[in-house]
Amino acid sequence: MQSEHPAELARLWRAAGPSRLGRRPELDTERVVRSAVELADRDGVDAVTLARLAGSLGVTTMALYRHIGSKDELLGLMQDLAVGEPPEIKDAGDFLSGLREWATAFRRVYDDHPWLAGVTLASPPLGPYSVAWMNLALVLLRPTGLDWGEKLAVLGMLSGYVRQSAQLAIGFAQSGAGTPEAEAAYGRSLAQLIDPQTYPEVAQLVASGALGAPPAEGDPDEFTYGLTIILHGIAHPPAHERAVPK
């Protein structure tokens, strides 16, 4: 979890105050972090070294430490800035549609910043942008009647699903495993390796031709389908739990 050192929080919320000379400095935390995010978007997060970042800004590495405390702090600042402002979602009482829009927009954040899914989370939502996304989700959950602990559980489940789906998509894209051709090859390999008596369901899956088959017209993609299942579970909890209104 990110340190709650006052200086770090001030930088995270850009509350360090103006220059004592009364003018905007040539270099500030915002510019450093935005440059780091641009570098990560272009070349990957491993390319964001302090030396390379300093070179892109035309300053010395030591100059960066006036605006960030450490490389770990920089990564936390980058995560919050990359998340950005949440979308405007009208609270019309339809919390399922609102949460679907929230999760879909959050997934687009990972699509726009592929490196984000591979970075260890610096903390629970702590920066201004991350807190804004959390606040929006809690607003959308108002009609459910869930208590605060349950709302946090829902929020963690949704954000975790979005992050994991992004990680899988990136991994498949890098390895080529997500293409229909790769899936079909996977099915052929399974057919040669497994014993239908030992793995009867897997054998039926392979025989069905579903692996590598193009989706039927109108079928949702995997992310949308998984999200629908999660939202259905939120709307229809187990019978022994308190019912959530539709």
Buried (B, 14 or more C-beta within 10 A) or exposed (E): EBBEEEEBBEBBBBEEEEEEEEEEEEBBBEBBBBBBBEBBBEEEBEEBEBEBBBEEBEBEEEBBEEBBBEEBBBBBBBBBBBBBEBEEBEEEEBBBBBBBBBBBBBBEBBEEBBBBBBBEBBBEBBBBBBBBBBEBBBBBBEBBEBEEEBBBEBBEEBBEBBBEBBBBBBEBEEEEEBEEEBBBBBBEEBBEEBEEEEBEEBBEBBEEEEBBEEEEEEEEEEBEEBBEEBBEEBBEBEEEEEEBEE
